[in-house]
Amino acid sequence: MSAGAIPPYPPGHHLLDGKNVLITAAAGTGIGFATAQRYSEEGARVMLSDRHEARLAECVVSLEETTGSRVPSIVCDVTDESQVQAMFEHALSEMGHVDVLVNNAGLGGTTNLVDMTDDQWDTVLDVTLTGTFRCVRAGLRHMIPRRRGSIINLGSALGWRAQAGQSHYAAAKAGVLALTRSAALEAAQADVRVNAVVPSLVLHANLAKVSSEKFLQSLVEKEAMGRSAEPWEVSNVIIFLASDLARYMTGEAISVSDQKA
């Protein structure tokens, strides 16, 4: 396969047969929906949530057409604790219990620190870090009494690497990784695992709407393989962490990256 070529889409291997999965920010063209689709292909029953009602409805229809099964969903803004609670209550009423929680909700933006307002900082932190905290807390309150479960949080390479204009997002994602490690220690004795996936560059239609082609191309040029990751390539690692193949892994952050430096 030549450099820059996208690899073949992988078949399912029944890694998640019988698992009930809840995914936040699952609408659209990015990692969330790709994960929902890949999880379904691996045998899981998936429930979708997102703050965008129309886009969520479209994704439900698309996934139902692919799977041939009904896909439960709920609108949820992770900055609102009452909506997070309603999301879990709906998941329990639809599926009985949640085996896997994927926290994909996040919000970015590009503003140099000297120009950043308190509102810009607070908004990104509330969605990306505090929203993850709210969902992890709700997930642990359900999973710890059952003494089983897996939570996967979405980090970012910017939690490790510097990039101008990204102080709020980088700080939030670094916080997600610290939250993951601490929550994992608290949950380990109940056999509940908490891990993170750390993507580098994943291009999709929604990202293209908010970033210039020149800027995105400059990011692609930093990738050793000459391309960005496909959303489903990140989802494959999220599948692994939810599966029994990763039974001894908790508190880990797996980088999905090929950056040259």
N, C-alpha and C positions, 0 to 999 in steps of 0.2 A: 504494500500500500504506500503510495507516494506521500511526501510531506504535505500537510494541509488537507488531505482527503479525510472525509468523515467515515468512520468504520461502520460496518453493517449493524443494523439494529438487532439487539440480542433477543432470542426467544425466552420465554419464561421457564423456570425450573422448579416450580411449586415450592419455593423457599418460604412462602408465607401462607400456606394453606390453612384455612380456618381462623386466621387472625383478623380481629376487628381494628381498623385503623382510622384515626382522626387526623386530618391535615388542615392546617390553617393557611390562609392566603393561597388557596389551591386553584383560583380562577386565573385565566389568562394563558400566556404562552411560555411561561418560565418554569422554574424548578418545581413549583407546587403542583401544577397540573401534570407535568411529566412524571412526577412521583406518584400521583394518584393513578395514572395510567399504568405505570410499571408495577405498582403494588397489586393492582387488579390482575395483571398478567401473571403475577406470582401466586395468585390464589387468595388474596386478601379481600375482605369486604371493606370498602372504603366509604367514609363520610367526608364531604367537602365543606369547608367554610371559607368565607371571604367577606370583605366589607363592601364589595361592589356587587350589588344584587343582580343587575342585568347580566354582567359577565359571568357570575356564578351560575345563573340559570342556563346560559349557553354551554358552559363546561359540563354541567350535569347531563344535559341532553347528549352532548358529544360522547361522554363516558358511557352513558347508558346504551347508546348505539353500538359502541365498541364491545361492551361486555355482555349486552343482552339482559342485564339485571338492573333493578331499580337502585338508584344511588341517592341516599339521603343527603341532605345539605341544610345549612343554616347561614344566614347573614350574621357576621360577627365582626365587630371592631374591637381589636384586642386592647385598645386604650380604655375601654369601658368594662369595669369588673362585672357589672350585672350582665353584660352580653357574653362575657367569658363563661360565667356560671350557667347562663341559658344554653350556651353551646354544649357544655358537658351534660347538662340535663337532657338535652335533645339527643345527644349521642347515646346516652344510657337507655333512653326510651326506645330508640331505633335499633340498637345493637345489643343491649343488655350489659355490655361492659366494653372497655377500651383496652386492647392489648398493646397498641402502639400509638404514640402521639408524635407527630412531626410538626415542629414549630418553625414555619417558614415565613411568617409575617415579618416584614422589615421595610424601612423607608430610608432612602438616601437623599442625595442632593449635592451640589458642588458650590461651596462658598468659602472663601478664605476666612480664616479665623478673625482677622481684624475687622472684617465686614459683617461677621455673623451676629445676628440678633439673639437675644435670649429665647424668643419664640421659635426661631429656627432650630436652635440647640434642643430645646425642650420637646419639640414635636418629634424629631428623629429619635431622641432617647426614649420617649414615651412609647412609640411604636416598637422600636427595634430591641430595646433592652427591657424596659418595664413590661411591655406586652408579652415578651418571652417569659419573664418572671411570673406574670399572672397565670399563664398557661401551664408552666411547669408546676407551679403550686397546686393548681386544680388537678393536674394529672397525677401528682404524687398523692394527693388526698384520696384519690380513687384507687391508685395502684398499690400503695403500701399496705392497706388492709387486706388486699387480695394476695399479697406477696408474690406478685408477678407483674411484669410490664417493661416496656422499653420506650424511652423518650429520646428523640433525636432533634437537636437544635441546629439551626442554620447559622453558621458563623460566616466569616469572610476573611480572605487573605489580608484585607486592610486592617484586621485586628492584630496582625503581626508586622505588616509592612507599611511604610510611610507613603502617603500620596497627598499632594497639595490639594487643598479645598475639601478635604474629607475628615476634618477633625471630629465632627459630631458623629458621623457614621462609624469611623474607625474606633472611637471611644466606646460607642454602643456595642460594636461587635467584639471588641476586646472584653467588655463586660459580660457578653453572652458566654464567652469561653470560660471566664472565671466562675460565672454562675453554674455552668455545666459541671465543672470539677467539684465545686462545693456540694451541689445537689446530689452528685453521684455518691459522695461519701456518706451523706445522710440516708440515702435510699438503699445502699448496698446490702445491709443486713436483712432487708425485706426482699432481696433478690430482684430488685427493680434497678434497671440500668439506665444511665443518662450519659449520652455521648453527643458529640457535635461533628458536623461535616463542614469543612472550610473550603469553599470553592474559590478559585481565582477569577477567571474571566469566563462568563457565560453570556453569549449574545442571544437575544430573542426580540421579537417584534415590539414588545412594550418598552424595552430598554432603548431601542432605536428611536422611539418617539421622543425621548427626553435627552438624548445625547447626539452630538454632531457626528457625521460620518467620519470626519477627519480625526476626531478624538478617539472614536472606537477603533479606527484603523491603527492609531498609534499604540493602543493597548494590545491589539492582535500582534503587532510586530515584536512585542516583548515575549511572546509565547514561543517556546522551543519547537513546538510541532507546527508552527505556521498557521495556527487557527485557534479559535476559542473552543471551549468545551460545549458540547451539545447538552441541553438541560437533562436529557435522559442519562447521560454519562455520570452526572452528579447523582441522579436518582439511583443508579446502580449501587453506589456506595451507601446511600441511605437504606436501600434494601438489605445490604449486607449487615449493617448495624442492627437492624430490626430482627434479623433472622437468628436461628439457633447456631449458625456458624460463628457468631460473635458473642456467645454466651459468657465468655470470660472477660469481655471488654466493658469497662465503665470508666467514666471520667476522661475519656480520650477525645481528641480532636484530630480527625483525619483530613489531611489536606488533599484536595482534588485539584492538582495544579501541575503545570509543566513549565513554569516561568524559568527563564534563563538565569535570573539572579533574584 
